[in-house]
Amino acid sequence: MKTLRLILGDQLNSKHSWFKETHENVTYCLFEMRQETDYVKHHVQKVIGFFAAMRQFSEDLISEGHQVTYYKINDKKNTQSLTDNLSEVIKEHAIEHFEYIYPDEYRLDEQLRMYSDGLDISTKAVSAEHFYTKRQDLQTFFEGKKQYLMENFYRDMRKNHDILMIAGQPEGGKWNYDKSNRNKWKGDVEIPRYKLFKNDVSNIVEDLIKANIETIGRFETKTFSYPITRTQALEQLKYFCEALLIHFGDYQDAMHTDEDYLFHSRLSFAMNLKLISPKDVVKTVMNYYRKHDDEIHISQVEGFIRQIIGWREYMRGMYWAFMPDYKTKNELDNHNHLPDFFWTGDTKMNCLKHAINNSLDNGYAHHIQRLMITGNYALLTQTNPNEVDDWYLGVYVDAIEWVQLTNTRGMSQFADGGKIATKPYVSSGSYINKMSNYCSDCHYNKNKRTEDDACPFNSLYWNFLDEKRAQLGNNFRMGMMYSLLDKMDKQELQNIKDKAQHIIAHQDDY
């Protein structure tokens, strides 16, 4: 039976059981499409990276003896629609059976389900064979519970997969070393040179120009620096273990004007395209730790493992538990617009300037820059979560909706009313100063609230608490801050609110 198998751009798993054997009657198809480049405006490096990885994956399949149909973005046969392209290939090759890997994005899952239901040939959907958990595992785990606490899920994952466990107890005597992962990097601990690849993507750049695809962000070279193959991803992982793991936990929340990546692995792009699996990552890190536990503290390893088997799997589970309604959540009723400087980096606020320009230059920012700089600002200015979602989904090379949406709308913007985060992640300038050197050379003064040179985060923070008292006033984790707000002089609070309203109304002047 002549079979067609679809591979999406984030399904580049060379270890998938599909590829164990070659079959003359099986054709694989991959498509570069306007459907995917245009549903949100993406970073130019994101589009380049996806196309580069897809093209290389296709070439590797062919070299291994597989039959492959590949449509580049400007190919004449390319209809720019997933389902229309599939129909063309099915007709051209007289396909009798269609198979696809379950997508990790709800939009594509629905599209392929409906398309398959309408075909007059047999169809089959199979597992991505990538994650530790299945789609509904998290929902089953939390069934009957009021709160979906990540920490509970994370501990269960540790137990089930025997990771950092000894005789049923957490290795080192603690489940979580988060309090050890909040050090400010002051330049006294050397950061090795980053592992950057030089993947020639000049042909793809030309194709994007010819196709007139609108993108955001910057790309000044002809080489793409993130891994685009499994071999490169494993090389990146090895480098992380040897050069960066030793201080990852210490400085995973730190930010600095001179460092774009600090001790972070830069593996998320490769992982989210499935070039490398979370099991690959955890196994490699744990093996390295076992051989070097005399020099690497468990807090470094636990902080990293938590991101992989805890946070990443948790976010995917939350996505499938609450979609499609989750994408419309706006429990804080925020409706303001993102300022233009989110697309230019042109602002006098030093923290935002660096976090945004890092995003525009590299399609990257680490989790605290996303959460406590750009996300914090967007929430304090009460920005419409739809606009925040679109920006985060577009600007980062690793952003795929299953992980972006829950992180943005849930963790960052508290638009889900507390399903993911137990309180909004908002702060004044004091936290930013604690975790970075951004404030030391800023136009604004971190210690002022209402003066012309006052840090905007300060007035925005107290204004936000006052504006959202109805939704947040009874939040048990916000009690101390509301107590301080209640004690504030009424005229001082009014001055703070006036300042904040001026900032919100004139954001691009700041």
N, C-alpha and C positions, 0 to 999 in steps of 0.2 A: 504494500500500500504506500503510495507516494505521500510523504508527510512533510509539512512545513512547520518549522519551529521558530517562534519569534523571540528575539533577544532585545530587550530595551536597553537604553543607554546606561542605566544603573544596575545592569544584571550581568556584568562582565566577570563572571565567576568561572575561571578555567577549570576548577576542581568539581564543577557540577557533574552529576552522574550522566547527564546528557552526552558528555564529551568523552566518556570512557572508551567508546567504540565508534568507528566510522561506518556509515551506511550509505550506499549509493542512492537509496530511495529517500533519504532524509536531506532536506535543504534548510539551512538556517538563514534567517533574514534580519538585517539591521538597517534602520533608516535614520538619516539626518533630516529633520522636518521643521518647517515653520510652525507647525502645530506646537512643538516643544520650545522653540526659540522665542515665540511671540506671546505666549499666554501670560507672561510677565516679562518686564524688561530685565534681562540678565546681564551680569558682569561679562565683559568681553572675554576675560580669562576663563570664566565658567564654560561658555560655549566652546571656546577653543579646546579646553581640557576634555570635555565630553567627547567632542569629535575626534580628538587625537587618540584618546583611549579606545573609542569604538573602532576607529580605522585599524589601529594596531591589533586589536582583538580579532577583527575580521581576518587580517593577514595571517595571524597565528593559527586560526582555525583552518584556513586554506592550506597552510604549510603542513598541517597535521593530517590532511587528507579529507577534510570535511567539505561538503558542498555549501557554498555561501552566496546569497544574493545581497548586495550592499548598494543602497542608494545614497549617494552624496547629495549635499544640499542643492546643487545646481544641475543634477542629472535630469535629462528630459523626461524620463519615465516617472520622476518623483512628483507625486500629486501634492506633497506637503501635508497629507492627512494620513494618519496611521491606518485607519480602516480601509481607505481607498487604495493605499499602497498594498495592503494585504490582499485585497480583492484582485488587484492586478497580478500579483505573484501567483495567487491561487489559480487564476485563469491561465496564465502563461505556462505554468508548469503542470497543469492538469492535476492539481493537488486533491487528494482524497481524504486527508486527515490533517487537522490543524491543532497544534499544541502551543501553549504559552506558559511562562513562569508567572505565578501570581505577582502582580505589581505591588509595590509598597506605597503607592499613591492612590488614594480613593478615586480620584478623577479617572485615572487610567484603568483601575480595576472595574469601575462601572462601564467604561467604554468597551473594554474587551469582553466583559460578561455579556453585554447586550449584543455585541457584534457576533460572538460565538453562538448565542441563542438563535440568531437569525440565519446562520449558515445551514446549507443543506448537506454538509459533510460532517463527519464525526469530529468532536473536539475534546480537548483535555487540558486542564490546568494543573501545574505541578509546583511543588515547593521551591523556593529560592535556594534552599540548603545553605543558608548563610547565618541566620540568627540563632542564639541559644534557645529562644522561645518561639512558640507559634503565636499567630495574631491574637487569639483570644485567651492566652494563658494568664495574662495579667488580670483581665476582667474576671476570670474564674477564681484567681487567687484572692481578689478583694470582694468576692460576692458576699453580700450581707453586711459589709462594713461601711461605715459612714465616711471614712477618710481613706484616700488612696495614698498613703505615706510611702514615698520612695524608699526610705530607710528599711521598712518592713520587707518590702519586695527584695531589696538588695541583700539583706541578711538571708532570706530564703534562697536566693540565687547562690550565695556563697556555700550554703549547706548542701543544696542539691548537686552542685558541680564540684564540691570538695576543693574550693579555692581559698587559700589562706586559712585553712581549718586544721586543728589538731584535736583528735578525739572528741569531735562534735562541738568544740569551742573555738572562738576566733583566735588565730595565731597572734601572739603578742599580748593577749588578754583584752584587746579592745576591738570592737567592730569597726570603728570609724576614727581616723586620725585627722579629721577636718580642721580641728583647732591648731594642728601643727602645719597646716597647709596655707597659712595666711601671712607669710613673711614678706616684708618689703625688700625688693632687690635694690641694693645701694651701690652696686658696681664692685663690691669687694669679693664676690665670687665670680670667677671667670666663666663666661659662656662660650663654649666651642663654636667654631664657624658652623653655619647651618649646612645641612645636606641639601644642595640644590641640584636638580637635574637640568640638562640642556637639551630638551626634546625639541627638535626642529619642527616648527609648526607654520613655517612661512607659506606653505600651500594652503593651509586652512585659513590663514589671515586673508589671503587673496580671494578665497572662496566666499568668505563672509562679506568682504567689500563688494564683490560681484553680486551677491544675493541681497545686498542693501539691508542687512539685518541690523536693527537698532539695538544698541547695547549701552551699558553704563560702565564706569570704571576706566582704568588705564592699562595699556599694554605697550611698553616702549621698546621691547626687544622682539626677536623672532623665535625665542625659545621659551618653552613652558617648563616651569621649575618643579611642579609637583609630579609624583609618580604616575605613570600612565600604563604600566604593566605590573603583573604580579611580581616579576623579578625585581623591578625597581621598588615596589612597595616593601618587599622583604628586606631589601638593602636599606631602605629608610628605617624600618623597624630595628634592624641590627644596629644602625647608627644611633638611634634613640637609646637603646639599651646601653651601649658602650660609652656614649658621650653625655647623655642628658638625664637619664633615669636617676642618677645619683642625687640630683637636686630638684627633680620634677615636683615632688610634693611640697617642698619648702616654698617654692616660688610660683606655684600654679595659679595663684590669684594676683600676683604682682603685675605692675604695669610700669613702663619706663619709656621715656622719649627716645632713647638711643637704641632700643631693642624692639624689633617687631614680633619675635617669636619666643624669646627667653628660653625656657627649657621644655617647651611644648614639642610634641612629636611631628606635627604636620602630616598625620596619617589619615585624617578624617575624610579627605577627598577620595583617597584610594579605598578606604573602608566603605564609604557610602556608594561607590560604584561597584563594590563587591570584588575588587581586585584581590583583596585580602580579607579574611574573615575575622570576627572577634575571637574565635577560638585560636586562630593562628597567632593573634596578637597576645592573648593571655598566656598561652603556652610558652611562647618565646620569652616574654617578660618574666614569667615565673621560673623558667629554666635558668635564665641569666641571673636572677636574684638568688637562686639556690647555690649557684657557684660563687657568688660574690656577696653573700649575706654578712660577711665580716666588714665590708666597706659601705654597703647600701642599707640604710635603715628601712624597716618595714613601712614606716609612714610614707616614704616615697612611692613604694610599690602599691600600697593600699589606695593611696590617692588616685593613682592611675587606673587600677583595676576597677575602682568604684565608678569611674567615668564610662568604662566599657560594659561591664556586666550589670551595673546598677542603672546609671542614668540613661545610657543609650537604649537598652532593652525596655526600660520603664517608659521612656518617651514614645517608643513605637507602640507599646501596649496601650498607652493612654490614647494615642491617635486612633487606633482601631476600636477602642472601647466607646468613643464618643463622636466619631464622625458619622454623618456629615454635619450635624448640628454644631459641633465644636467650632467650625470655621466661621460661624455667625455670632459667636458669643461676644458681648460687650457689656458686661455686668456693671462696669463703672460709668457707663454712659458717656464715653469720651468721643468727641467729634472734631477736634481741631486738626489742622493740617501739618504735615511734616514741613519744616522750613527748607528752603532751597539749598542751604549749606550741607544737607545730607548727601547731595549729589556733587558738591564741589569741594567740601572740606574747608570752605572759606568762612571761618568764624574766629572771633577773638578768644573764645573759651578754649584753653590749651588742651584740656582733656578730650573734648570733642574733636578738635582739630587733628590730634594725633590718631585717635581711634578711627575716625572717618577716613582720613587720608591713608592709613594702613589698609583699610577695607578697599578703598578705591585703587590703591597701588597694587595690592597683592591678592585681592579677593579673600582676605583673611582678617580675622581679629579673634583673639582667644575669648573664652567664655565670660570672663569678668569684664572685658571691654564691651562685649555685646550686652551683658546683663546690667552692669553698674555704670556704664558711661552712656552709650547710645540708647539703650533700653530705658535706663533710669530717666534720662532727659525726656524721651518721648512720653513716658508715663506721667512725669511731673508736669509736662505741658499739656497733658490730657488729650493726646493725639488719638485720632481714630485708629483702632487696631487693624483695620483693613489696610491702611496706608503703611503701617509699621510692618505688617506681614509681607506686603509686596516688596518693601525695601530689603528686608532680611532675606527673603526667598531669592531675590535677584542678585544681591551684592556679593554673596559668599559662594566660593567655588564648591563648597561641600553641602550647600543648602538644597535639600530635597524635602518635600512638604511633610513627610511623616515625622521628621525630626525637627524641622524648622518651625512648623505651626505650633506644636505643643510647647516648644521652648519660648517662642515669641508671645503668642496669645495667652499662654498659661503662665509660665515662669516669669517672663519679663513684664508683661502688661497686665497681669492679674484680671484679664478680661473674662476668664472662666469662673470668676467669683471664688476661687480658692480650691479648685479640684487638684491642681498640681502643687502650688505653693501655699503655705499656711498663712502667709502675709505678703503684701506687696514688697518687692525688692526696690525700695526707694531710699535715697540718702541725700543729705546735704553735702557740701564740699568737704566736710571733715573726713568722711570715709575715703573719698577719692585721694585726699592728701595722705591718709594713712597707708594706702596701698600703692602709691605711685609718687613720682617726682613731678607730676603734671602741674601742680599748684605753684611750684617754686619759681617758675618763669612765665607765669600767666599774667595777662593784662588785668585780670580781676583779683581781688583780695579775698582769700578763703575765709577770713574772719569777719567780714562785713555782710550786712543783710540788705540794707536799703540805699546805701550811698551809690553814686554813679559808678564807682569801681567795685561794687560789691559782687561777690560770686553769685551768678544767677541761680545756682542750685540751692542756695540758702533760702531765699524768699520763695522760690518755687516749691521747696519741700514743705514749709509750714502752710503755704497756701493750699497745697494739695491735701494735706491732712484736714484742714478746715473745710475745704470744698467737699471732701468725700466722707465726712463724719457719719452721714446716714448709713453708708455701706460698710464703713470700717470701724466705727466707734466702739463696737462690741467685740472686735477681734482681740482675743486674749493676748496675742503677741504685740499688739499695738498699744496696750494699756498705759505703759510708761510714757510713751510719746504724747498720747492724748492728755495725760495728767500734766505734762509740762506745757502743752498748748493751753490747757484750761487756766494755768497760773500766769500766763503771759498777759502783760498790760494790754488793755483793749485798744488803745491808740497805737501802740507798737505793732500789734497784730494787723490793724487796719493799714498802717504804713507798709508792712510786709506784703499784704494782699494787693495793695495798689502797685507796688513794685513788680510783683509777680504778674499781674494782669498786663502791665506795660510790656514786660518781656514776652509774654505769649502773643500779644498783638503786634510786636515788632521784632520777631525772632531773628530775622536776617540782619538786623542792626547790631546784634550781639556777636 
